[in-house]
Amino acid sequence: MRPPLLRLALCSILLLAGCSSSGTLGIITKPMADPGGILKAGRPFQELGSVEGQKCRHFVLAVIPWGEGDVAHAVEEALAQKGGDAIINANVEHSLYGFVPIYNVYSFSCTTVRGIAIKFQ
């Protein structure tokens, strides 16, 4: 690697930082649903197919936030794609990205939900 390219690569690493984590859940319902009651009732359901929803929350100078980056909003977005009631075999991923992370000039955090949408009958 040539010296100018090496410097550019190092500067890019210093200006950009990010991390993410993910986990798997059995079922995620809409925020207002009663998952315990649904599971106890043993209600039949129909699979609607794969869905994915992502919501992000942005920050300027680490004190001025906007957007909805939580799991509930990502689930609502994913279920709206197919009109489902819940997501089974769900995978939830949280990511945090920062630009000029030393000074927190701008950063954002995103939550992504993937899984199979179902509709209770």
A tleap script that builds the chain and sets N, CA, C and O, in Angstrom:
source leaprc.protein.ff14SB
mol = sequence {
  NMET ARG PRO PRO LEU LEU ARG LEU ALA LEU
  CYS SER ILE LEU LEU LEU ALA GLY CYS SER
  SER SER GLY THR LEU GLY ILE ILE THR LYS
  PRO MET ALA ASP PRO GLY GLY ILE LEU LYS
  ALA GLY ARG PRO PHE GLN GLU LEU GLY SER
  VAL GLU GLY GLN LYS CYS ARG HIE PHE VAL
  LEU ALA VAL ILE PRO TRP GLY GLU GLY ASP
  VAL ALA HIE ALA VAL GLU GLU ALA LEU ALA
  GLN LYS GLY GLY ASP ALA ILE ILE ASN ALA
  ASN VAL GLU HIE SER LEU TYR GLY PHE VAL
  PRO ILE TYR ASN VAL TYR SER PHE SER CYS
  THR THR VAL ARG GLY ILE ALA ILE LYS PHE
  CGLN
}
set mol.1.N position { 0.850 -1.169 0.000 }
set mol.1.CA position { 0.000 0.000 0.000 }
set mol.1.C position { 0.898 1.235 0.000 }
set mol.1.O position { 1.860 1.317 0.764 }
set mol.2.N position { 0.577 2.172 -0.849 }
set mol.2.CA position { 1.361 3.395 -0.926 }
set mol.2.C position { 1.094 4.291 0.278 }
set mol.2.O position { -0.001 4.250 0.839 }
set mol.3.N position { 2.076 5.106 0.689 }
set mol.3.CA position { 1.917 5.970 1.871 }
set mol.3.C position { 0.661 6.854 1.839 }
set mol.3.O position { -0.016 6.943 2.864 }
set mol.4.N position { 0.307 7.520 0.713 }
set mol.4.CA position { -0.916 8.342 0.736 }
set mol.4.C position { -2.167 7.490 0.984 }
set mol.4.O position { -3.083 7.922 1.684 }
set mol.5.N position { -2.207 6.300 0.421 }
set mol.5.CA position { -3.364 5.430 0.641 }
set mol.5.C position { -3.413 4.937 2.080 }
set mol.5.O position { -4.491 4.788 2.656 }
set mol.6.N position { -2.252 4.687 2.653 }
set mol.6.CA position { -2.187 4.252 4.043 }
set mol.6.C position { -2.702 5.360 4.965 }
set mol.6.O position { -3.465 5.092 5.893 }
set mol.7.N position { -2.291 6.585 4.712 }
set mol.7.CA position { -2.769 7.719 5.507 }
set mol.7.C position { -4.272 7.889 5.369 }
set mol.7.O position { -4.960 8.143 6.358 }
set mol.8.N position { -4.781 7.755 4.170 }
set mol.8.CA position { -6.219 7.874 3.930 }
set mol.8.C position { -6.983 6.784 4.684 }
set mol.8.O position { -8.028 7.047 5.278 }
set mol.9.N position { -6.458 5.570 4.656 }
set mol.9.CA position { -7.109 4.461 5.373 }
set mol.9.C position { -7.115 4.723 6.877 }
set mol.9.O position { -8.132 4.498 7.533 }
set mol.10.N position { -6.008 5.189 7.430 }
set mol.10.CA position { -5.933 5.477 8.865 }
set mol.10.C position { -6.864 6.619 9.261 }
set mol.10.O position { -7.513 6.554 10.305 }
set mol.11.N position { -6.934 7.644 8.450 }
set mol.11.CA position { -7.845 8.765 8.731 }
set mol.11.C position { -9.297 8.306 8.691 }
set mol.11.O position { -10.107 8.729 9.516 }
set mol.12.N position { -9.625 7.452 7.748 }
set mol.12.CA position { -10.989 6.934 7.650 }
set mol.12.C position { -11.360 6.139 8.896 }
set mol.12.O position { -12.475 6.265 9.403 }
set mol.13.N position { -10.449 5.336 9.383 }
set mol.13.CA position { -10.703 4.546 10.589 }
set mol.13.C position { -10.919 5.466 11.789 }
set mol.13.O position { -11.787 5.198 12.619 }
set mol.14.N position { -10.146 6.539 11.890 }
set mol.14.CA position { -10.285 7.459 13.010 }
set mol.14.C position { -11.573 8.268 12.950 }
set mol.14.O position { -12.103 8.651 13.992 }
set mol.15.N position { -12.088 8.536 11.753 }
set mol.15.CA position { -13.293 9.342 11.607 }
set mol.15.C position { -14.575 8.532 11.684 }
set mol.15.O position { -15.647 9.100 11.895 }
set mol.16.N position { -14.492 7.243 11.522 }
set mol.16.CA position { -15.667 6.400 11.476 }
set mol.16.C position { -15.520 5.270 12.482 }
set mol.16.O position { -14.483 4.610 12.528 }
set mol.17.N position { -16.527 5.048 13.270 }
set mol.17.CA position { -16.484 3.928 14.210 }
set mol.17.C position { -17.876 3.329 14.305 }
set mol.17.O position { -18.866 4.034 14.112 }
set mol.18.N position { -17.962 2.061 14.594 }
set mol.18.CA position { -19.266 1.429 14.715 }
set mol.18.C position { -19.163 0.107 15.432 }
set mol.18.O position { -18.090 -0.489 15.527 }
set mol.19.N position { -20.294 -0.341 15.935 }
set mol.19.CA position { -20.367 -1.655 16.562 }
set mol.19.C position { -21.786 -2.166 16.433 }
set mol.19.O position { -22.715 -1.391 16.202 }
set mol.20.N position { -21.953 -3.465 16.580 }
set mol.20.CA position { -23.304 -4.002 16.517 }
set mol.20.C position { -23.407 -5.253 17.373 }
set mol.20.O position { -22.406 -5.896 17.689 }
set mol.21.N position { -24.637 -5.583 17.740 }
set mol.21.CA position { -24.907 -6.802 18.496 }
set mol.21.C position { -26.217 -7.374 17.974 }
set mol.21.O position { -27.068 -6.640 17.472 }
set mol.22.N position { -26.373 -8.685 18.095 }
set mol.22.CA position { -27.614 -9.293 17.624 }
set mol.22.C position { -27.998 -10.446 18.536 }
set mol.22.O position { -27.172 -10.989 19.269 }
set mol.23.N position { -29.273 -10.806 18.470 }
set mol.23.CA position { -29.795 -11.906 19.263 }
set mol.23.C position { -31.020 -12.486 18.593 }
set mol.23.O position { -31.633 -11.843 17.741 }
set mol.24.N position { -31.377 -13.692 18.974 }
set mol.24.CA position { -32.515 -14.377 18.376 }
set mol.24.C position { -33.605 -14.546 19.428 }
set mol.24.O position { -33.331 -14.885 20.580 }
set mol.25.N position { -34.849 -14.303 19.010 }
set mol.25.CA position { -36.004 -14.449 19.879 }
set mol.25.C position { -36.988 -15.413 19.245 }
set mol.25.O position { -37.005 -15.557 18.022 }
set mol.26.N position { -37.803 -16.072 20.045 }
set mol.26.CA position { -38.789 -17.011 19.517 }
set mol.26.C position { -39.960 -16.320 18.854 }
set mol.26.O position { -40.338 -16.669 17.736 }
set mol.27.N position { -40.549 -15.326 19.544 }
set mol.27.CA position { -41.712 -14.610 19.014 }
set mol.27.C position { -41.682 -13.169 19.520 }
set mol.27.O position { -41.337 -12.905 20.672 }
set mol.28.N position { -42.048 -12.252 18.642 }
set mol.28.CA position { -42.210 -10.841 18.991 }
set mol.28.C position { -43.588 -10.441 18.493 }
set mol.28.O position { -43.905 -10.643 17.321 }
set mol.29.N position { -44.410 -9.877 19.370 }
set mol.29.CA position { -45.745 -9.436 18.966 }
set mol.29.C position { -45.769 -7.918 18.867 }
set mol.29.O position { -44.805 -7.238 19.218 }
set mol.30.N position { -46.891 -7.404 18.381 }
set mol.30.CA position { -47.079 -5.956 18.364 }
set mol.30.C position { -47.011 -5.452 19.805 }
set mol.30.O position { -47.340 -6.191 20.733 }
set mol.31.N position { -46.589 -4.207 20.000 }
set mol.31.CA position { -46.415 -3.702 21.358 }
set mol.31.C position { -47.669 -3.782 22.238 }
set mol.31.O position { -47.538 -3.961 23.449 }
set mol.32.N position { -48.844 -3.660 21.694 }
set mol.32.CA position { -50.066 -3.654 22.497 }
set mol.32.C position { -50.646 -5.053 22.721 }
set mol.32.O position { -51.643 -5.190 23.430 }
set mol.33.N position { -50.050 -6.087 22.137 }
set mol.33.CA position { -50.572 -7.453 22.267 }
set mol.33.C position { -50.154 -8.069 23.596 }
set mol.33.O position { -49.221 -7.601 24.249 }
set mol.34.N position { -50.862 -9.125 23.982 }
set mol.34.CA position { -50.542 -9.873 25.196 }
set mol.34.C position { -49.947 -11.217 24.774 }
set mol.34.O position { -50.688 -12.178 24.570 }
set mol.35.N position { -48.611 -11.301 24.640 }
set mol.35.CA position { -48.014 -12.533 24.137 }
set mol.35.C position { -48.285 -13.748 25.022 }
set mol.35.O position { -48.451 -14.857 24.515 }
set mol.36.N position { -48.333 -13.546 26.342 }
set mol.36.CA position { -48.619 -14.659 27.239 }
set mol.36.C position { -50.007 -15.229 26.996 }
set mol.36.O position { -50.179 -16.447 26.950 }
set mol.37.N position { -50.992 -14.362 26.841 }
set mol.37.CA position { -52.361 -14.802 26.577 }
set mol.37.C position { -52.491 -15.510 25.239 }
set mol.37.O position { -53.219 -16.495 25.114 }
set mol.38.N position { -51.781 -15.001 24.242 }
set mol.38.CA position { -51.825 -15.614 22.903 }
set mol.38.C position { -51.236 -17.015 22.947 }
set mol.38.O position { -51.799 -17.951 22.379 }
set mol.39.N position { -50.092 -17.159 23.628 }
set mol.39.CA position { -49.455 -18.479 23.694 }
set mol.39.C position { -50.282 -19.468 24.519 }
set mol.39.O position { -50.376 -20.640 24.155 }
set mol.40.N position { -50.878 -19.015 25.619 }
set mol.40.CA position { -51.709 -19.892 26.452 }
set mol.40.C position { -52.949 -20.370 25.703 }
set mol.40.O position { -53.393 -21.504 25.880 }
set mol.41.N position { -53.505 -19.494 24.863 }
set mol.41.CA position { -54.717 -19.845 24.121 }
set mol.41.C position { -54.428 -20.846 23.005 }
set mol.41.O position { -55.345 -21.514 22.528 }
set mol.42.N position { -53.177 -20.959 22.584 }
set mol.42.CA position { -52.814 -21.898 21.518 }
set mol.42.C position { -53.501 -21.572 20.198 }
set mol.42.O position { -53.926 -22.471 19.472 }
set mol.43.N position { -53.607 -20.294 19.895 }
set mol.43.CA position { -54.302 -19.862 18.672 }
set mol.43.C position { -53.565 -20.303 17.420 }
set mol.43.O position { -52.341 -20.194 17.353 }
set mol.44.N position { -54.296 -20.803 16.421 }
set mol.44.CA position { -53.657 -21.163 15.149 }
set mol.44.C position { -53.216 -19.899 14.407 }
set mol.44.O position { -53.751 -18.813 14.631 }
set mol.45.N position { -52.243 -20.062 13.531 }
set mol.45.CA position { -51.753 -18.907 12.778 }
set mol.45.C position { -51.373 -19.334 11.368 }
set mol.45.O position { -51.217 -20.517 11.064 }
set mol.46.N position { -51.232 -18.327 10.529 }
set mol.46.CA position { -50.824 -18.537 9.136 }
set mol.46.C position { -49.516 -17.783 8.917 }
set mol.46.O position { -49.399 -16.618 9.297 }
set mol.47.N position { -48.534 -18.445 8.305 }
set mol.47.CA position { -47.268 -17.771 7.991 }
set mol.47.C position { -47.461 -16.897 6.762 }
set mol.47.O position { -48.036 -17.331 5.763 }
set mol.48.N position { -46.977 -15.665 6.842 }
set mol.48.CA position { -47.119 -14.707 5.746 }
set mol.48.C position { -45.833 -14.514 4.949 }
set mol.48.O position { -45.868 -13.967 3.846 }
set mol.49.N position { -44.710 -14.950 5.485 }
set mol.49.CA position { -43.439 -14.817 4.784 }
set mol.49.C position { -42.440 -13.969 5.552 }
set mol.49.O position { -42.745 -13.431 6.617 }
set mol.50.N position { -41.249 -13.860 4.995 }
set mol.50.CA position { -40.148 -13.120 5.626 }
set mol.50.C position { -40.409 -11.625 5.612 }
set mol.50.O position { -40.946 -11.079 4.648 }
set mol.51.N position { -40.021 -10.978 6.695 }
set mol.51.CA position { -40.139 -9.525 6.810 }
set mol.51.C position { -38.874 -8.967 7.451 }
set mol.51.O position { -38.118 -9.681 8.111 }
set mol.52.N position { -38.669 -7.679 7.239 }
set mol.52.CA position { -37.550 -6.966 7.853 }
set mol.52.C position { -37.965 -5.531 8.086 }
set mol.52.O position { -38.533 -4.886 7.204 }
set mol.53.N position { -37.681 -5.036 9.273 }
set mol.53.CA position { -37.979 -3.642 9.592 }
set mol.53.C position { -36.772 -3.013 10.256 }
set mol.53.O position { -36.088 -3.655 11.054 }
set mol.54.N position { -36.509 -1.754 9.928 }
set mol.54.CA position { -35.373 -1.047 10.520 }
set mol.54.C position { -35.790 0.367 10.884 }
set mol.54.O position { -36.428 1.066 10.097 }
set mol.55.N position { -35.421 0.775 12.084 }
set mol.55.CA position { -35.650 2.141 12.545 }
set mol.55.C position { -34.357 2.666 13.153 }
set mol.55.O position { -33.604 1.918 13.776 }
set mol.56.N position { -34.106 3.962 12.967 }
set mol.56.CA position { -32.855 4.561 13.440 }
set mol.56.C position { -33.126 5.802 14.282 }
set mol.56.O position { -34.116 6.506 14.085 }
set mol.57.N position { -32.239 6.047 15.209 }
set mol.57.CA position { -32.260 7.254 16.032 }
set mol.57.C position { -30.930 7.964 15.793 }
set mol.57.O position { -29.864 7.354 15.877 }
set mol.58.N position { -31.007 9.257 15.495 }
set mol.58.CA position { -29.830 10.055 15.155 }
set mol.58.C position { -29.507 11.026 16.286 }
set mol.58.O position { -30.394 11.470 17.015 }
set mol.59.N position { -28.229 11.345 16.417 }
set mol.59.CA position { -27.773 12.271 17.454 }
set mol.59.C position { -26.771 13.252 16.849 }
set mol.59.O position { -25.876 12.857 16.101 }
set mol.60.N position { -26.929 14.528 17.178 }
set mol.60.CA position { -25.955 15.554 16.811 }
set mol.60.C position { -25.356 16.066 18.108 }
set mol.60.O position { -26.077 16.462 19.024 }
set mol.61.N position { -24.049 16.056 18.178 }
set mol.61.CA position { -23.309 16.482 19.369 }
set mol.61.C position { -23.734 15.699 20.618 }
set mol.61.O position { -23.594 16.189 21.738 }
set mol.62.N position { -24.247 14.500 20.423 }
set mol.62.CA position { -24.653 13.578 21.491 }
set mol.62.C position { -25.768 14.112 22.384 }
set mol.62.O position { -26.064 13.502 23.411 }
set mol.63.N position { -26.390 15.224 22.030 }
set mol.63.CA position { -27.457 15.771 22.873 }
set mol.63.C position { -28.729 16.122 22.111 }
set mol.63.O position { -29.760 16.373 22.735 }
set mol.64.N position { -28.686 16.147 20.796 }
set mol.64.CA position { -29.862 16.513 20.011 }
set mol.64.C position { -30.325 15.266 19.250 }
set mol.64.O position { -29.818 14.979 18.166 }
set mol.65.N position { -31.300 14.516 19.821 }
set mol.65.CA position { -31.752 13.288 19.171 }
set mol.65.C position { -32.994 13.504 18.302 }
set mol.65.O position { -33.780 14.422 18.534 }
set mol.66.N position { -33.151 12.647 17.310 }
set mol.66.CA position { -34.414 12.569 16.571 }
set mol.66.C position { -34.531 11.176 15.957 }
set mol.66.O position { -33.529 10.514 15.685 }
set mol.67.N position { -35.755 10.753 15.749 }
set mol.67.CA position { -36.021 9.431 15.179 }
set mol.67.C position { -36.370 8.418 16.251 }
set mol.67.O position { -36.137 8.641 17.439 }
set mol.68.N position { -36.929 7.308 15.817 }
set mol.68.CA position { -37.333 6.219 16.712 }
set mol.68.C position { -36.489 5.001 16.379 }
set mol.68.O position { -36.676 4.396 15.323 }
set mol.69.N position { -35.572 4.631 17.248 }
set mol.69.CA position { -34.671 3.524 16.960 }
set mol.69.C position { -34.862 2.326 17.865 }
set mol.69.O position { -33.912 1.581 18.106 }
set mol.70.N position { -36.077 2.119 18.378 }
set mol.70.CA position { -36.287 1.021 19.313 }
set mol.70.C position { -36.903 -0.204 18.627 }
set mol.70.O position { -37.342 -0.130 17.479 }
set mol.71.N position { -36.928 -1.318 19.340 }
set mol.71.CA position { -37.421 -2.580 18.794 }
set mol.71.C position { -38.898 -2.482 18.419 }
set mol.71.O position { -39.297 -2.982 17.368 }
set mol.72.N position { -39.711 -1.849 19.256 }
set mol.72.CA position { -41.154 -1.764 19.000 }
set mol.72.C position { -41.453 -1.111 17.649 }
set mol.72.O position { -42.301 -1.600 16.902 }
set mol.73.N position { -40.775 -0.026 17.334 }
set mol.73.CA position { -41.022 0.648 16.052 }
set mol.73.C position { -40.507 -0.182 14.873 }
set mol.73.O position { -41.125 -0.190 13.808 }
set mol.74.N position { -39.384 -0.878 15.054 }
set mol.74.CA position { -38.867 -1.746 13.981 }
set mol.74.C position { -39.828 -2.909 13.733 }
set mol.74.O position { -40.041 -3.300 12.585 }
set mol.75.N position { -40.412 -3.467 14.805 }
set mol.75.CA position { -41.396 -4.555 14.665 }
set mol.75.C position { -42.626 -4.055 13.930 }
set mol.75.O position { -43.122 -4.730 13.029 }
set mol.76.N position { -43.127 -2.880 14.302 }
set mol.76.CA position { -44.299 -2.319 13.619 }
set mol.76.C position { -44.030 -2.135 12.128 }
set mol.76.O position { -44.890 -2.437 11.300 }
set mol.77.N position { -42.847 -1.644 11.786 }
set mol.77.CA position { -42.506 -1.455 10.368 }
set mol.77.C position { -42.456 -2.791 9.635 }
set mol.77.O position { -42.954 -2.902 8.515 }
set mol.78.N position { -41.861 -3.806 10.257 }
set mol.78.CA position { -41.760 -5.124 9.624 }
set mol.78.C position { -43.138 -5.747 9.433 }
set mol.78.O position { -43.423 -6.297 8.369 }
set mol.79.N position { -43.996 -5.669 10.448 }
set mol.79.CA position { -45.328 -6.277 10.353 }
set mol.79.C position { -46.228 -5.549 9.366 }
set mol.79.O position { -47.119 -6.162 8.777 }
set mol.80.N position { -46.012 -4.264 9.177 }
set mol.80.CA position { -46.814 -3.497 8.222 }
set mol.80.C position { -46.606 -3.982 6.789 }
set mol.80.O position { -47.491 -3.816 5.950 }
set mol.81.N position { -45.457 -4.576 6.499 }
set mol.81.CA position { -45.172 -5.052 5.142 }
set mol.81.C position { -46.161 -6.124 4.692 }
set mol.81.O position { -46.550 -6.157 3.524 }
set mol.82.N position { -46.572 -7.008 5.618 }
set mol.82.CA position { -47.440 -8.123 5.245 }
set mol.82.C position { -48.734 -8.153 6.045 }
set mol.82.O position { -49.534 -9.073 5.879 }
set mol.83.N position { -48.958 -7.168 6.906 }
set mol.83.CA position { -50.175 -7.127 7.707 }
set mol.83.C position { -50.216 -8.199 8.784 }
set mol.83.O position { -51.289 -8.714 9.100 }
set mol.84.N position { -49.070 -8.544 9.353 }
set mol.84.CA position { -49.001 -9.609 10.353 }
set mol.84.C position { -49.311 -9.140 11.759 }
set mol.84.O position { -49.416 -7.944 12.032 }
set mol.85.N position { -49.456 -10.124 12.653 }
set mol.85.CA position { -49.720 -9.861 14.067 }
set mol.85.C position { -48.482 -10.074 14.931 }
set mol.85.O position { -48.371 -9.495 16.012 }
set mol.86.N position { -47.548 -10.901 14.458 }
set mol.86.CA position { -46.353 -11.218 15.239 }
set mol.86.C position { -45.252 -11.694 14.305 }
set mol.86.O position { -45.487 -11.965 13.127 }
set mol.87.N position { -44.044 -11.790 14.852 }
set mol.87.CA position { -42.888 -12.293 14.103 }
set mol.87.C position { -42.331 -13.481 14.868 }
set mol.87.O position { -42.059 -13.384 16.065 }
set mol.88.N position { -42.160 -14.606 14.177 }
set mol.88.CA position { -41.541 -15.775 14.794 }
set mol.88.C position { -40.130 -15.948 14.234 }
set mol.88.O position { -39.797 -15.412 13.177 }
set mol.89.N position { -39.308 -16.706 14.961 }
set mol.89.CA position { -37.895 -16.899 14.590 }
set mol.89.C position { -37.234 -15.551 14.317 }
set mol.89.O position { -36.538 -15.366 13.319 }
set mol.90.N position { -37.471 -14.631 15.225 }
set mol.90.CA position { -37.013 -13.253 15.042 }
set mol.90.C position { -35.542 -13.091 15.387 }
set mol.90.O position { -35.032 -13.708 16.321 }
set mol.91.N position { -34.882 -12.255 14.620 }
set mol.91.CA position { -33.501 -11.856 14.881 }
set mol.91.C position { -33.501 -10.348 15.041 }
set mol.91.O position { -34.008 -9.630 14.179 }
set mol.92.N position { -32.936 -9.865 16.137 }
set mol.92.CA position { -32.880 -8.431 16.409 }
set mol.92.C position { -31.424 -8.007 16.434 }
set mol.92.O position { -30.599 -8.618 17.114 }
set mol.93.N position { -31.115 -6.957 15.688 }
set mol.93.CA position { -29.743 -6.449 15.616 }
set mol.93.C position { -29.735 -4.963 15.955 }
set mol.93.O position { -30.540 -4.191 15.432 }
set mol.94.N position { -28.824 -4.574 16.828 }
set mol.94.CA position { -28.638 -3.171 17.190 }
set mol.94.C position { -27.263 -2.744 16.690 }
set mol.94.O position { -26.268 -3.431 16.919 }
set mol.95.N position { -27.219 -1.617 16.013 }
set mol.95.CA position { -25.951 -1.097 15.492 }
set mol.95.C position { -25.789 0.359 15.905 }
set mol.95.O position { -26.758 1.117 15.945 }
set mol.96.N position { -24.571 0.735 16.208 }
set mol.96.CA position { -24.248 2.110 16.566 }
set mol.96.C position { -23.106 2.574 15.672 }
set mol.96.O position { -22.074 1.909 15.573 }
set mol.97.N position { -23.296 3.713 15.025 }
set mol.97.CA position { -22.285 4.272 14.139 }
set mol.97.C position { -21.970 5.687 14.584 }
set mol.97.O position { -22.868 6.451 14.938 }
set mol.98.N position { -20.705 6.028 14.565 }
set mol.98.CA position { -20.310 7.377 14.929 }
set mol.98.C position { -19.367 7.963 13.893 }
set mol.98.O position { -18.501 7.268 13.361 }
set mol.99.N position { -19.541 9.226 13.615 }
set mol.99.CA position { -18.662 9.946 12.711 }
set mol.99.C position { -17.933 10.975 13.557 }
set mol.99.O position { -18.560 11.765 14.263 }
set mol.100.N position { -16.629 10.965 13.486 }
set mol.100.CA position { -15.759 11.731 14.357 }
set mol.100.C position { -16.136 11.377 15.806 }
set mol.100.O position { -16.577 12.236 16.569 }
set mol.101.N position { -15.951 10.081 16.173 }
set mol.101.CA position { -16.430 9.593 17.466 }
set mol.101.C position { -15.821 10.272 18.688 }
set mol.101.O position { -16.440 10.287 19.753 }
set mol.102.N position { -14.633 10.828 18.558 }
set mol.102.CA position { -13.996 11.481 19.705 }
set mol.102.C position { -14.846 12.650 20.183 }
set mol.102.O position { -14.953 12.882 21.387 }
set mol.103.N position { -15.452 13.388 19.260 }
set mol.103.CA position { -16.234 14.570 19.607 }
set mol.103.C position { -17.740 14.342 19.515 }
set mol.103.O position { -18.510 15.254 19.820 }
set mol.104.N position { -18.185 13.153 19.102 }
set mol.104.CA position { -19.617 12.849 18.950 }
set mol.104.C position { -20.343 13.892 18.107 }
set mol.104.O position { -21.435 14.330 18.469 }
set mol.105.N position { -19.750 14.291 16.993 }
set mol.105.CA position { -20.357 15.278 16.113 }
set mol.105.C position { -21.680 14.758 15.568 }
set mol.105.O position { -22.692 15.458 15.614 }
set mol.106.N position { -21.674 13.544 15.059 }
set mol.106.CA position { -22.902 12.924 14.545 }
set mol.106.C position { -22.805 11.421 14.755 }
set mol.106.O position { -21.777 10.813 14.458 }
set mol.107.N position { -23.860 10.832 15.258 }
set mol.107.CA position { -23.907 9.386 15.408 }
set mol.107.C position { -25.346 8.925 15.232 }
set mol.107.O position { -26.280 9.718 15.350 }
set mol.108.N position { -25.515 7.654 14.954 }
set mol.108.CA position { -26.862 7.109 14.886 }
set mol.108.C position { -26.847 5.649 15.297 }
set mol.108.O position { -25.854 4.937 15.143 }
set mol.109.N position { -27.984 5.235 15.825 }
set mol.109.CA position { -28.169 3.877 16.315 }
set mol.109.C position { -29.380 3.293 15.597 }
set mol.109.O position { -30.448 3.905 15.576 }
set mol.110.N position { -29.213 2.106 15.008 }
set mol.110.CA position { -30.304 1.475 14.266 }
set mol.110.C position { -30.660 0.121 14.876 }
set mol.110.O position { -29.792 -0.603 15.362 }
set mol.111.N position { -31.940 -0.204 14.842 }
set mol.111.CA position { -32.440 -1.502 15.271 }
set mol.111.C position { -33.092 -2.159 14.074 }
set mol.111.O position { -33.967 -1.571 13.438 }
set mol.112.N position { -32.671 -3.374 13.762 }
set mol.112.CA position { -33.222 -4.128 12.644 }
set mol.112.C position { -33.843 -5.409 13.177 }
set mol.112.O position { -33.233 -6.124 13.973 }
set mol.113.N position { -35.060 -5.691 12.731 }
set mol.113.CA position { -35.775 -6.914 13.115 }
set mol.113.C position { -36.052 -7.707 11.852 }
set mol.113.O position { -36.594 -7.174 10.884 }
set mol.114.N position { -35.676 -8.995 11.860 }
set mol.114.CA position { -35.932 -9.892 10.734 }
set mol.114.C position { -36.627 -11.146 11.270 }
set mol.114.O position { -36.389 -11.562 12.403 }
set mol.115.N position { -37.472 -11.730 10.454 }
set mol.115.CA position { -38.134 -12.971 10.854 }
set mol.115.C position { -39.272 -13.320 9.913 }
set mol.115.O position { -39.351 -12.808 8.796 }
set mol.116.N position { -40.140 -14.187 10.370 }
set mol.116.CA position { -41.290 -14.632 9.575 }
set mol.116.C position { -42.551 -14.044 10.197 }
set mol.116.O position { -42.853 -14.297 11.363 }
set mol.117.N position { -43.283 -13.263 9.416 }
set mol.117.CA position { -44.528 -12.662 9.896 }
set mol.117.C position { -45.619 -13.732 9.933 }
set mol.117.O position { -45.704 -14.589 9.054 }
set mol.118.N position { -46.458 -13.657 10.982 }
set mol.118.CA position { -47.607 -14.563 11.086 }
set mol.118.C position { -48.870 -13.757 11.372 }
set mol.118.O position { -48.814 -12.649 11.904 }
set mol.119.N position { -50.000 -14.337 11.009 }
set mol.119.CA position { -51.312 -13.738 11.264 }
set mol.119.C position { -52.116 -14.736 12.067 }
set mol.119.O position { -52.319 -15.869 11.630 }
set mol.120.N position { -52.587 -14.317 13.263 }
set mol.120.CA position { -53.401 -15.200 14.082 }
set mol.120.C position { -54.790 -15.329 13.483 }
set mol.120.O position { -55.334 -14.362 12.950 }
set mol.121.N position { -55.369 -16.532 13.570 }
set mol.121.CA position { -56.697 -16.772 12.994 }
set mol.121.C position { -57.749 -16.803 14.071 }
set mol.121.O position { -58.929 -16.993 13.776 }
savepdb mol mol.pdb
quit
